[in-house]
Amino acid sequence: MKVTVHGGTDMARALEFWPVPEACEELVIDAPLARRFTNCLLNSPVNCRVTVVPTENDAVSYAGLFAGCRFLQHQPMVDVSKCINMAAFLKDCREARFNLLHFRHTANVRDMRQCLMGCTNLAGNGLQEWDFSGLSSEDAMRNFAHGTSFTTRYYDGLIENLFNQAKAGTLPTPMKAVDFGAARFSPRVKEMRHFVIGYGWDIMDGGEVPYELSPLEAEFSDSV
């Protein structure tokens, strides 16, 4: 069953604690004139395909859009290219078993505080292509992924991404308390991470893994 919710100019907390029908396989939030989706699905038990119709505004807030959606395991379809606020976007989505590549158009996002905080089962893939150039304050990444875990391979890609943006001078600095949870980096990106920290990013994570995969092991991991 597909459920379409039509909204107006403000969708803040519109579907908080919404009792999702058991037969619902897809939820479409159709509110292209809305400027705020703050905590729209706060604490919802939703676990189906969720599509948010792209906004017609120049700027929109998706802060807390899926906050507390602990059972969400389907890739949400949300155009974030006009988003200016992704704070707590997926906060406490404990079973977020999907990649994040769809959200990579983040050049206009000013605030990502607690964006992935509490995603204990996050896949982590996709952060390698996120654009952090629009962050507007030194607290904009505070506790970004506190309590979250994703694999070393994906975390290495994120570190390399930050390094490349820092080298290009597009990464805002300084940035306080950038918490990447329990993610651990390999020796391959150790110097890149050091460079980003020296650039002004206060990175916290799970530390360095004790060894790096051999070329054969890496090839096998990639194939899997």
N, C-alpha and C positions, 0 to 999 in steps of 0.2 A: 504494500500500500504506500502511495506517495501522498505526503501531506504538505500543502503550501500555506504558509502564513503570510498574509498581506499586512504590511505595516505602513506607518505614516512617516513623519519627519524625525521621530525619536524612538529608538528601539532599546533604550537603556532598561535593563532588567525585565524586558518584555516577556521572556519565557522562563523566568527564574522558577525553579522547582516544577517545571512543566511536566505533567504526567504523560510521558510519551506512550501512545498506543502500542500495544505489543506487536501489532501487525505492521507497524510503520517501518518501511525499508529505506525511505528517502524523505528527508525534510528539506524543503526549499523555503528560505526566508526572503521574501520579495518586498524589499523596502528601499528602492533605489534613491529615494529622496531623503532618507535618514542620514543624519550626520553623526549620530552616536549609537553604537551598539555595545556600550559599556555594560559588562556583566549580563549580556543578553540571555545567555543560557546558563547562568550561574547555578551550579549544583544540580543541573539536570541529569537524569539517568540515561540520557540519549546515547545510543550506540547503533547508529545507522549512517548512511551517507548524508552529509549536510552540505547544502549549497547555499551560499549567500549571493543574491543577485548583485552584480557590480554597481557601485554608487554612481550617480550622475553629478555628485558634488566634486569640488576640487580637493577637498580634504575630508577624511572620515576617521573616527576613532573606533578601533576594534579592541580597546583595552578590556581585558577580562572576558572576551567574547565566549570562550569555552572554559572559563575558570570553574574548577570543581566538577567537570564532566569526567568522573573517574572511570567510567566504563567505555569511553569513546575509543574505538580501535579502527575506525574507518577514516581515510584521508579526507578531511574537510576541503571543500572547494571554495576558496575565498580569494578574491583579487585584492592584494594588499598594495598595489602600485600607487594608490592615492591615500594610503593610510599614513597618519602622522603619529599614532599612538598604538603600540602593541604591548604595553605593560600588562603583565599577568595574562597574556593572550591564551596560553595553554596551561596556566598555573594549576597544579594539583590534578592534572589529567594523568592519573597513575598508569593507566594501561594504554598510553599513546603509542601503539605499535604501528606507526606509519612514518614515512620519510617527510622531510620538510622542504623538499625542492620546490614545491608549488608556491611557497611563500618567499622565494628568493628576491623578488622585486621590491626591496625594502629601502630604496634610496631616499624616500621621503619620510621615513619613520624617525621621529625625534626621541622617542622614549621606549626602551625595551626592558625596563626593570621587571624582574621576576617573570619574564616572558615564558620560560620553560621550567620554572621552579616546581619541583615535586613530580616531574614526569619520570617515575621510577623505572618504567619499561620503555623508554623512548628509543626508537631505532637510531636516530641521530643523523641519518643520511640527509644531505641537502644543505647543511650549514656551511659546507665548503663553498657555496655560491651566494650566501647572503651578503648584502651590501650594507655596511655600517656607516656610510659616509654622512648620513643625515642626523646622527645623534647630536642633541643640542645642549647637553649639560654633562658635567663630570660624574653625575649619578645615574646617567641614562642606561647603564648596564649593571647596576647594582643587583646582586643576587640573581643574575640572568638565568642560571640553571642550577640553583642551590638544591641539593638533594636528588639531582638527576644523574643518570648513568647512561653513557653511550660508549661504543667501542673505540679502542685506540686508533683504528684505521680511520674512522670518521673524525675523531678529535684531531688527529694529525692533519687532516684536510682543512679543518677549521683554523688551526694554528697557521698553516701555510697561507690560507686566505687572508687572515689578519696581517701576516707578515707582508704579503704582496700589497695590500692596501696601505700599510704603514710606509713601505718603501716608495709608493707612488704619492705619498703625502695626502691621501684622501681620508685617512682614518683620524677622526677627531681625538684630541688629547688635551689634558689628561683624562683618565677614566678610572673611577674608584670602585673597589670591591667587585671586580668582575669574576663572579663565582661560576665555575664550570663543573661544579659538583664533584663526582667521583671519577670523572674522565681522566685517563692516564695517557701521557704522550710517549712516543718512542724516541730513541736517540737520534733518529733522522731529523727531527724537527726541534731538537733541544736548543740549538743556536737561534733558530727562528723565534722560538718562544722567548728566549733571552732578549732578543732584539725588540720584540713587541713590548716587553716589560720595561726595557730601557726607554722606549718611545713614550711611555707614560701610562701604560695599561697595568693596573694592579690585579694581575691574574691569580686566581686561586683554583686549584684542581687537585687530582689525586696523586700527582707526582709522576715520575718517570718509570716506565716499565723496566724490568731488570734486563731485558734482552730485546733484540730486534729480529723480526722474521727474516729467514734466509730468502733468497730470490725464489727458490722452489716453493717454500711455504707461503710466500706472498702471492705467488701465481695461483696456488691452490685456494687461498683465501679469497682472491678476486673471483675465481671461477664459481665458488660457492655463493 
